[in-house]
Amino acid sequence: MGRFSKPPVSKWKRKTKSTKRLGILYTCTVCKKSKGIKKAIRTSRLEIGEKVAK
């Protein structure tokens, strides 16, 4: 019973999330209306063309 007598070792758990959800907004160049996507993408960095979202 030697290996069952000790409590299990807990694994390290991250306290905070390392990435955040970014909602992408598409803007029309003609009428300037904006439309977002349904689900936000969880990422640390998003590059579209020259614009960079952090």
C-alpha positions as CSV (number, residue, x, y, z in Angstrom):
1,M,0.0,0.0,0.0
2,G,3.0,2.3,-0.2
3,R,2.1,4.0,-3.5
4,F,-1.5,4.7,-2.4
5,S,-0.8,6.2,1.0
6,K,0.3,9.7,-0.3
7,P,-2.2,12.3,-1.6
8,P,-2.0,13.0,-5.4
9,V,0.4,15.8,-6.4
10,S,-1.6,18.8,-7.8
11,K,-0.5,20.1,-11.2
12,W,0.4,23.8,-11.8
13,K,-2.6,25.8,-13.0
14,R,-2.5,29.1,-14.8
15,K,-4.3,31.8,-12.8
16,T,-5.1,34.2,-15.6
17,K,-5.7,33.7,-19.3
18,S,-2.7,34.4,-21.6
19,T,-4.8,35.5,-24.5
20,K,-8.0,37.6,-24.8
21,R,-10.9,37.5,-27.2
22,L,-10.7,39.9,-30.2
23,G,-13.9,40.8,-32.0
24,I,-13.3,41.6,-35.7
25,L,-15.2,44.5,-37.1
26,Y,-15.5,44.8,-40.9
27,T,-16.2,48.4,-42.2
28,C,-17.4,49.2,-45.6
29,T,-15.3,51.7,-47.5
30,V,-18.3,53.1,-49.5
31,C,-21.1,53.5,-46.9
32,K,-18.9,53.3,-43.7
33,K,-21.2,50.7,-42.1
34,S,-19.6,48.2,-39.7
35,K,-20.4,44.6,-39.2
36,G,-18.8,42.2,-36.7
37,I,-18.4,38.5,-36.7
38,K,-20.5,36.3,-34.4
39,K,-17.7,34.6,-32.5
40,A,-14.7,36.5,-31.2
41,I,-11.3,34.8,-31.8
42,R,-9.1,34.0,-28.8
43,T,-5.6,35.2,-29.8
44,S,-2.7,37.3,-28.5
45,R,-2.0,39.1,-31.7
46,L,-4.0,39.6,-34.9
47,E,-2.5,41.1,-38.1
48,I,-4.7,42.2,-41.0
49,G,-2.8,44.2,-43.6
50,E,-1.0,47.1,-41.9
51,K,-3.2,47.2,-38.7
52,V,-2.1,45.1,-35.7
53,A,-4.5,44.4,-32.8
54,K,-2.9,43.4,-29.5
